[in-house]
Amino acid sequence: MRLCLLLNDDYTPYWKWLATEFRKLPDIEELDRNLVGLTTNSDLWVQAGHVKAICRDMFMRLAAKGLIHEDPDADEHCLSVANRDLRRLMNDKGLPAESWSISAVVPGARRLPDNLSK
């Protein structure tokens, strides 16, 4: 909520006004529904869906303000940094780093395209 206020050059001087001021922002209804759904539902799968929708909404808001690139793959991804550091560590130890990736070390991590993992 605070990030949305900040993106709209608005603020709330008193924390109790946060929800009220947030709901006055333009084009906020869907985000508000997802925030409410996240806090009122105990089903983890439903909560995960709300978190995904909130992240997508915030991504679009940040991109619309020009604060991040509209293409999610254009900015350096944290896994690419970890992959690069892992390769450097493997090289320092004399191991064949080109055969390693963060996905080999972190179960469930997706392998990044080569242009992002170096």
Helices and strands as residue ranges (DSSP letters): H 2-7, G 15-17, H 18-23, H 29-40, H 44-64, H 78-92, G 97-99, H 102-105, H 114-117
